[in-house]
Amino acid sequence: MTDGLTLAIEKMRAAGVTDTAIAIFADYYAQLVSGTTGIVGEETIAAIGDVARLEDIATSPDDAEAFGKTVMIRLNGGLGTSMGLSKAKSLLPVRDGLTFLDLIARQVLAARARYGVRLPLLFLHSFNTRADCLTALAAYPDLAVDGLPLDMVQSQEPKLRADDLTPVEWPADPKLEWCPPGHGDIYPTLLDSGVLDALLVAGFRYANVSNSDNLGASPSPVLAGWFARSGAPFAAEITPRTPMDVKGGHLARRRSDGRLILRESAQTLGEDMRYFTDPDIHPYASTNNLWFDLQVLRDVLAERGGVLGLPIIRNEKTVDPKDPSSPSVIQIESAMGAAIEVFDGATAIVVPRSRFLPVKTTNELVLLRSDVYEWGDDDVPRATVEQLPVVSLSGSYKKIGDLEARMPAPLQLREATSLTVTGDWTFGADVSVAGDVTLGDEGGRVPDGATLL
């Protein structure tokens, strides 16, 4: 197996991967060989317990000062392959022709104008998403702040053959031999790119990070002020779970030392999934909205040689995600939120569901595009109902192209409790849904202006 590591390191050096990234990969490779799986057993953790709630945090004069020292970072490396995309998911239109990327930029520009702060916006791109996204961001020439870059590019690592842990070879498309190392790579990338030092020199102290597909994670002076006053080096936003995200990650307390940890579904045994998905046991979803102190991060990275030691995530796939017959590979990944266990004094805060609007599937995209949300001058989506309807679409709608062919116009879902579509249905314009509605396996067409009851 050590031959596999040697070959992987040679391949990474030839591609210009940094020494820090190689050291992190080598550490994970050793764990992989030793049989480390990253699994977190239910018996090793306890429920998170009581934490602060945003609804109890009053505004303070300190908020503006903290907000003025904050940088917004958005993870923008995903291609959305599960939705049939071959470019960045953030380039998908959400409303009125505006993409996720447009709306993020507009949110930041609106916050700058309203609060009079510099508020840099920084994207973490992968090698797959950078070019297209920077082209799109050229439409916003005022985004750059104080000479800081608009983006940084996360590292890359070889996919490993599942049978012998050597770097996979795929001459049909050599790009598929590589993968990003998960969003836990944000920390060494901040260091190696020089962006972390540039931010500190420019007077920034705090970072707020979230996924680019979560438009609810808008700029927040109140959260910035709370985080600064807390004195914590690291904080995670969590929110009450709904039926649409019970399989997402959650925080827990490790019984052995009482530290907060993040557990993802990929780190959970099959027999433990009944606990993982039970909101009575783990009531809060991890939003992947994080706050951290840039100076503390700099100090810890320097102390550890750039290797934070985040828990390994072993992700088994095929080298070509679109070809299930292609060789099985292992992608070594880590989760950004797992850093909560690294920092002494790390904490969490419960935020309203409005700050967590992820779009991982077409189900969630249909909801975000519907009249359930209104959009203010700040381009932040706000729900018009107290309880979000649950949308569940059949496999006929899994890919974006299939969805838009069958549902070319937004649905009206304000009066809906749930919409379940098990067959292949095509929807006309101005279709409304009220209550609990199921469209069956027989398929068909819903005419323009119909109301489904």
TAFEN-V324843 format. One record per pair of residues at least 24 apart in sequence whose ideal C-beta (glycine too) atoms are under 7 Angstrom apart, sorted by the first residue. I is the first residue (numbers start at 0). J is the second residue. If there is no record, write none. Layout:
{{I & J} {I & J}}
This chain:
{{0 & 32} {0 & 164} {3 & 159} {3 & 163} {3 & 164} {3 & 165} {4 & 28} {6 & 165} {6 & 166} {7 & 157} {7 & 166} {10 & 157} {10 & 166} {11 & 156} {11 & 157} {14 & 155} {16 & 154} {16 & 155} {17 & 154} {17 & 191} {19 & 187} {19 & 190} {19 & 191} {19 & 305} {20 & 154} {20 & 187} {22 & 304} {22 & 305} {22 & 306} {23 & 187} {23 & 306} {24 & 156} {24 & 331} {26 & 306} {27 & 311} {27 & 331} {30 & 311} {31 & 164} {31 & 313} {31 & 331} {32 & 164} {35 & 311} {36 & 313} {37 & 266} {37 & 310} {37 & 311} {37 & 312} {37 & 313} {38 & 266} {38 & 268} {39 & 260} {39 & 262} {39 & 266} {39 & 267} {40 & 268} {40 & 271} {41 & 271} {41 & 274} {43 & 253} {43 & 254} {44 & 251} {44 & 252} {44 & 253} {44 & 254} {44 & 260} {44 & 262} {45 & 251} {45 & 252} {45 & 254} {46 & 251} {46 & 280} {46 & 281} {47 & 250} {47 & 251} {47 & 252} {47 & 259} {47 & 283} {47 & 347} {48 & 252} {50 & 346} {50 & 347} {50 & 348} {50 & 349} {51 & 348} {52 & 348} {52 & 349} {53 & 222} {53 & 348} {53 & 349} {53 & 350} {53 & 351} {54 & 351} {56 & 221} {56 & 225} {58 & 221} {59 & 224} {61 & 224} {61 & 227} {61 & 228} {62 & 220} {62 & 221} {62 & 223} {62 & 224} {63 & 114} {63 & 220} {65 & 205} {65 & 223} {65 & 224} {65 & 226} {65 & 227} {66 & 114} {66 & 116} {66 & 220} {66 & 223} {66 & 224} {67 & 116} {67 & 117} {68 & 202} {68 & 203} {68 & 204} {68 & 205} {69 & 118} {69 & 203} {69 & 205} {69 & 207} {69 & 223} {70 & 119} {70 & 121} {70 & 198} {70 & 203} {70 & 206} {71 & 107} {71 & 118} {71 & 119} {71 & 120} {71 & 121} {71 & 207} {71 & 218} {72 & 121} {72 & 123} {72 & 206} {72 & 207} {72 & 208} {73 & 103} {73 & 122} {73 & 209} {73 & 211} {74 & 123} {74 & 182} {74 & 208} {74 & 210} {74 & 211} {75 & 122} {75 & 123} {75 & 124} {75 & 128} {75 & 132} {75 & 211} {76 & 123} {76 & 124} {76 & 125} {76 & 128} {76 & 153} {76 & 179} {78 & 127} {78 & 128} {80 & 320} {82 & 360} {82 & 361} {82 & 398} {82 & 399} {83 & 398} {83 & 399} {83 & 400} {84 & 399} {86 & 131} {87 & 128} {87 & 131} {87 & 132} {88 & 212} {89 & 132} {89 & 211} {89 & 212} {90 & 131} {90 & 132} {90 & 135} {91 & 399} {93 & 367} {93 & 368} {94 & 368} {94 & 374} {99 & 211} {99 & 212} {99 & 214} {100 & 132} {100 & 135} {100 & 136} {102 & 214} {102 & 378} {103 & 211} {104 & 136} {104 & 139} {104 & 142} {105 & 378} {106 & 217} {106 & 218} {106 & 377} {106 & 378} {106 & 379} {107 & 218} {108 & 141} {109 & 376} {109 & 377} {109 & 378} {110 & 218} {114 & 220} {117 & 144} {117 & 145} {118 & 218} {119 & 144} {119 & 147} {119 & 203} {120 & 149} {121 & 149} {121 & 150} {121 & 151} {121 & 194} {122 & 149} {122 & 150} {123 & 151} {123 & 153} {123 & 185} {123 & 188} {124 & 150} {124 & 152} {125 & 153} {125 & 179} {126 & 152} {126 & 155} {145 & 201} {147 & 197} {147 & 198} {147 & 201} {148 & 194} {151 & 188} {151 & 192} {151 & 194} {153 & 179} {153 & 184} {153 & 185} {153 & 188} {154 & 180} {154 & 184} {154 & 188} {155 & 179} {156 & 180} {156 & 331} {158 & 318} {158 & 328} {158 & 330} {159 & 328} {159 & 329} {160 & 326} {160 & 328} {161 & 315} {161 & 327} {161 & 328} {161 & 329} {167 & 318} {167 & 326} {167 & 328} {169 & 318} {169 & 319} {175 & 318} {175 & 319} {178 & 330} {180 & 331} {180 & 332} {180 & 333} {181 & 312} {181 & 332} {181 & 333} {181 & 334} {182 & 334} {182 & 335} {183 & 309} {183 & 333} {183 & 334} {183 & 335} {183 & 337} {185 & 335} {186 & 296} {186 & 300} {186 & 307} {186 & 338} {187 & 305} {190 & 300} {190 & 305} {195 & 293} {195 & 296} {195 & 297} {198 & 293} {199 & 293} {199 & 294} {199 & 297} {203 & 293} {204 & 292} {204 & 293} {204 & 294} {205 & 290} {205 & 292} {205 & 293} {206 & 290} {206 & 291} {206 & 293} {207 & 290} {208 & 289} {208 & 335} {209 & 287} {209 & 288} {210 & 287} {210 & 357} {212 & 357} {212 & 358} {213 & 355} {213 & 356} {213 & 357} {214 & 356} {214 & 380} {215 & 353} {215 & 354} {215 & 355} {215 & 356} {215 & 380} {216 & 288} {216 & 354} {217 & 377} {217 & 379} {225 & 348} {226 & 290} {229 & 346} {231 & 344} {231 & 345} {231 & 346} {232 & 291} {232 & 292} {232 & 295} {232 & 342} {232 & 344} {232 & 345} {233 & 291} {233 & 338} {233 & 339} {233 & 342} {233 & 345} {234 & 290} {234 & 345} {234 & 346} {234 & 347} {234 & 348} {235 & 285} {235 & 289} {235 & 336} {235 & 339} {235 & 347} {236 & 286} {236 & 288} {236 & 348} {236 & 350} {236 & 354} {237 & 283} {237 & 284} {237 & 285} {237 & 286} {237 & 347} {237 & 349} {238 & 283} {238 & 284} {238 & 286} {238 & 349} {238 & 350} {238 & 351} {238 & 352} {238 & 354} {238 & 355} {239 & 282} {239 & 283} {239 & 352} {240 & 278} {240 & 282} {240 & 283} {240 & 284} {241 & 352} {241 & 387} {242 & 389} {243 & 363} {243 & 389} {244 & 284} {245 & 276} {245 & 278} {246 & 276} {247 & 284} {247 & 285} {248 & 285} {248 & 336} {249 & 281} {249 & 283} {249 & 284} {249 & 285} {250 & 283} {250 & 285} {250 & 347} {251 & 281} {258 & 340} {259 & 339} {259 & 340} {259 & 345} {259 & 347} {260 & 339} {260 & 340} {261 & 285} {261 & 334} {261 & 336} {261 & 337} {261 & 339} {263 & 312} {263 & 334} {265 & 312} {265 & 314} {266 & 312} {283 & 349} {284 & 355} {285 & 336} {286 & 350} {286 & 354} {286 & 355} {287 & 335} {287 & 336} {288 & 354} {289 & 335} {289 & 336} {295 & 342} {299 & 341} {299 & 342} {307 & 338} {307 & 341} {308 & 341} {309 & 333} {309 & 334} {309 & 337} {309 & 338} {310 & 337} {353 & 381} {353 & 382} {356 & 380} {361 & 392} {361 & 396} {361 & 397} {361 & 399} {361 & 402} {362 & 390} {362 & 391} {362 & 392} {365 & 390} {365 & 392} {365 & 406} {365 & 410} {366 & 390} {366 & 412} {368 & 409} {369 & 409} {369 & 410} {369 & 411} {369 & 412} {370 & 409} {370 & 411} {370 & 412} {370 & 413} {371 & 412} {371 & 413} {383 & 413} {384 & 413} {388 & 412} {388 & 415} {388 & 416} {388 & 417} {388 & 418} {389 & 417} {390 & 418} {391 & 419} {392 & 420} {393 & 420} {393 & 421} {393 & 422} {393 & 423} {395 & 423}}
